[in-house]
Amino acid sequence: MTASNVVVVGGGPGGMVLAHLLGRAGIPVTVLEAHQDFDRDFRGDSLHPYTLELLDRLGLADRLLALPHHKARYFRFHTPSGTITTADYGKLDSRHDYVALMPQARFLDFLATETASLPGARVVTGAKVTELARDGDGRVTGVRYRDHTGTHHLPAALVVGADGRFSRMRRLADASARSLGATTDLLWFRLPRRDGDPPDADVDLYFGRHHYLGLLAGTHEWQVGYSLPKGGYAEARDRGVRPIRTFVAEHVPWLADRAGLLTGFAQTTLLSVDISRVDTWWCPGLLLIGDAAHVISPVGGNGILMAVQDAVTAANHLVRHLGERDFDAALPGIQAEREPAIRQVQAQQVRVERRAARARENGRPATPPYLLLRLLTAVPGARARSARANAYGPRPPRLDPAVAP
């Protein structure tokens, strides 16, 4: 293969990890990121033990974890009947027995720097892909993109669309994502962290009758997500932030002293929750990974994990086909290996969404069954098994030594 270059469109976690792995394997790779930097608010901030162990294998974990982050050990439900710890990552047999909560911009900046230092690897920001280049048979042969210097044509043996849930690559390839039925949206905002806050509050869900509130710890602040019925943003905005402040004060009393810092909707960001999947993730010359191929709900915080595992699987397959004329023969195997895990994760998320929707329709509280959960989590090893399932996901891929000896 003479033109063995890969163009990765999108500098999110999946795209950056794939580019780094290909660069380490000696495959020329270019990342095209539409934004000038990675600093977008309220992206996923959770790095699971699988991801940390992968970075450890690559010799990157210690340097990354020298940056400010919060080590989350517990995942907990707070209900009107009591608090339940559903997962304890400290019980994992791993050097990284926690979820690292780190602003995604910091993680991506780190990976971009490490990737750009590899021979044959480039990271180009401010590069917006406008078109897929194709040959006479319709095979994708590269991209056309625009930056501050003008429009450019970049040929490639393979284009990887890793540009997220609103993927331009997916649209340019005429691939549509089929919705699986999300029923909730999330309104995100931040509140400051203070010295007297509970030290074991890591990744917590607080349930009320009609809403729940997700809390993610940070080094200096709390990231707070307030649930809304799907499409309920306009009504919530008309009501203003007072009901949200009241919910925070009533259900998270130790945050009541700063709930008043939320003064208007300009301080919030709407995350429209989606669960969807493209039927076929590839066509000749093009592969979709991460949210471009399958949108994962924030439930469980494992969207980054799924994208990283897509990247590992893709790198394994692409390196095995390096000596061939093109990478097309590798593409069906990538989807075949990853799709069962994605289906399993999404099916579980759809079940959670449907339960919440039925509760709203029937006027029942949105709280999980406290007594049942207390019994289940009291079984010896239950919290460790739950942590393991979330830390690694179903069918976690192993990095092929050919990619990173």
Disulfide bonds with the S-S distance in Angstrom:
none
